[in-house]
Structure formats: C-alpha cells, structure tokens
C-alpha cells in the first residue's frame, strides 16, 4: 500500500520530468475515436501524447518483455479502429484457466501459472534461453476466453462516483423486475473495469496489463510471472525488476487511458431514433443505463460530465450459455459486468469471448437476468427489431 500511495503522488511528476518541451495540441470539440477528451489543458494534452507513444511502443527483452507474454505492445491488442480500441482479430483474445471441484474452493492454479495464460515467450530471442510458451495445464478443468475491451472514455468511467453505481444495485431483486445487479466488491472496494468489473481503478488496470500481457514488471506489480508456475530459467530475464523502473510506461499508459475521449456517436437517422425508444420500452436500459455522470474532479474535462456509456457497471447473472465458471473477485462464472455499449458500431466481435460477429446472435445468448428482455426483443415485429439494431449500430 505504501508503494501505491507513493506512485499515485509522484506519477505525474515522473512523467513530466521525462517529457520533451511542452507542445500545444488542439483537442477537437467532438473528438473522433482515440482523440483526447475535449477541454484538456495543454499540459494534460502533452501527457496524453506522451502516453500514446508508450501505448504504441514495441517492447523487447531488453526493455522487460517476458519472459512469457501475450503480445509486444498495448496497441497490438487494442487497435480497432485506432489505438485504444478493441481487438482487431480473434488472435487478440487471451485465455484464463482454473480448476473447480465440487465441495472445494475455486482454484485459479497460481502455482501452475494461472489464472492467465501467456501464449508467447522470449525463448530463442536470448542466447541460451529455450523457454517454451505456456499451455493450459492438465490440472485445469475450466478455461475461458476474453477479448480486449475498448479503452475509450475510461477516465470518465472512473470519475463516476461509487454512489452512482450503488444506487442502481438490486441484488435481491426487490422491485421484482427480474434484474438483480450487484457491484463486484473486493476488500471493500468497488470494481468497475474488466469483463467482470473486478478491477477498481485505471491504475490497477494498467499495472496488471503491463505484467500480465507484456511481462513488464512495475511498481504496482514488481514480481515476474512464473512461467507455468516454475522458476525462470537462467538467461531468460535480462532486465532488473521492476523493469519499468522509472515508471514512465506505467504513468504514460495511465495518462493515455485516463484522457482518451469517449467514442463518438454515428449518424442519427429516423430508424435510430425509433430504435432508441424501442431499446427503452423493451427493457434493455434496465441494465444498459444510457448515461451516468462524473463527480467533482480537478481536471475540468472530467468534472461533472455526462457519461453516455450504456452500462450500470454492475454484474448480472447472464445464464448458462455465457457461464464459463471462472470466478473473478465476487463475480461468479455466469456473472458479467454490463458491457458498455458506446463504441459498439466499430467492434468486430461481441460478448466477452468474441464468439460472434452478429448483434442479434449476441442478444440471443443473453439469459439469466436478461431472459425476459431478450424474449421481448424476439417477440417484436421485424421492423422494430431492425430499428433497435440500427440504434445499437449508431453507438
């Protein structure tokens, strides 16, 4: 905890010390995909540009890559339609594995390299290193795929007060509408990022991504992952930990993901306007809350702003078709954070594991708490279903 408090206090200073002379960068009033939030100061815009350079930079064993990893840069998995977006390919998905035996606690198989599989290694890139990539161990009886989420507007999402999220929670379905949203709370902290809302802050999200996906140790997560749970072979780790020793990558990525703007809306046609009404009437907005609002924030671009994310940031049980039985924090296998729908129009794949490219198929997979709403959708006249999909395609 002392390390984290130190980092929070000094990250901006560290980044500023590493920056070139301040440049003036003009933010557009209506940002396009991947552009900074409107209304940022010149200093914040410079920090955003600095962070974007870190986001797109390729890592090597000399800069801390590995010894096992999932790709060589952040943008490799977050590129659609621009840096900071979702995955452009099914190859961008990551694998989680675990073991569950009836009557025993859920086991993320940490001693075998779990819960995340790293599919590449530096073996062959360093003299004398023949380390193989990880594989799903035989002891695992659960696996699940995760596609990279869009990162647009994360600073706005972080700025939403906890009270704004908790007021929508109804874990026992007291209003009897079939919806029982719960926050994913661990150690008293509300999560809001990740497919199961298991990560509380952008800082945690960034530090985890550095070590889990790139293998770059940092002040939040200073220890290397053990390949398949075993010691790192000699010659396969050539950079002292923490490999992000000056915090430039962690701080840069923090600035980029905090200051990147929300996804812009597409054209608003008559069909889109009709579909928006059907979206609400059908009950989709019971979970996909159209808008929330940030609280007071010293950064004016994040201060008391509307956040049209179309999510309540709560977790909901979504039925057997979407249940991979993998637990994250307080969210069981079938519970998922309501996926924000903003930016939907440019995504290639839908649902947590990218199992479909068709929106209607994704809706059909909704079960559990969403069953009644799903059934209402499929009972609509064809023209109203088409209007609702047109609305979704405008987000």
Phi, psi and omega in degrees: 000323178298319179299316182296316179298319178299318183293317180299324181286324191250356179303311180301320180296316179301315181295317181298321180295333183269352187278153169288175179307146185299131175251151175269122181239129184267121176271138179283152181296318177246091187297147171273176181305128175085358178274161183289161175305140174292143176091007177288150175289165178300321180295315180295324177294323177293320176297321177299314180296320176299316180294324179296324176298319178292324181295325183264355183288140177272132180267153178228167176305328180290335178260004175114000180303136174082199014289338170238151188197172179249339171192177190259356178204162177293319184293340179300329180252346181237075188234353186256118003268355181213171175307130184103355182272200180271186180285142180268349186215155174296338177294344180281351180291150175248160183248133171250145178220157183194181179225134176225122176240134183304132179087357180241157179296151174300134185240110179283004176055047178300326183287353177242019177095002181283174001272354182256135176269133174257118192269357177232163175216167178275005178306129182092343179269338181243139180304127177082000180259119179238029183297126178278159172296166178283156172229161176293122183291155181298333181290340181286132173241008175228135171222152178209144178260149176227129174268151181293131179280159169295149180250004182297135174073018183297325179297322176294318179297318179295330182284352178288125181297149176305322182298327179293329177280314185294330183295339180266354181288141178210066190298338179252011179052053182297331180272002172058040177256006180086354183254126183227066182291139178229142171286151174269100185251125175233128181054036177080004183249134181277126175274155179213352181246154182092165186297336178243018179054039183271350185249126188279328187225161176296325180299312177298316180302317182290313180298319178296317180296320179301312185278324183283319187265326181254341184077019181266111179287152185210179186294334176282322182229082190276357185252136178296147170291141178273115183301117182058021179083005183256163176300150179287125180298151178302136177089358182256002178217104190254002183239133182293146177273148351288137186290335170266060190298328180267003179063016182291323180286315179299313181292318179299313179295325177298315180294317181298311185286338176281324187259355178291138186286168177288161178290139180282152176286153173275187180300140180259101180262174177300320179297321179296317180295319177295318181296326178298320177295316179296322178306314180287316183295326181286337179106004179301326184286355176297328176250316180277071181303121187303320185205144168233188185219141176285160176268191177301139183211135180296339175273114187302325181294345179246003189274112175050055181254146172291141182235092183278064189272343183058054176201148173264357180063014175263166175259147181224146173284124189250011173093171187296327183297333182252009184270113176258005174065013179263124185268137174227114183062234180266006182260118177287181187300326182266002180262133180225145171298139173302114184294125174302136183266349178296141183083005183300328189294343180251004180282141176275327189231152183235157185073166190299328184256010177060036187285346182215155173252005185247124183296320181295321176297320178298318178296319181299330181285345180291125176225205178057234181297338182268003187300313182296318180293318177302315181295322177299319179300312184284349174268356178290153169301152185304322183294323179288323174299318180296321179295318180296318178295322177299319177299312179301322181287353176266351186280000000 
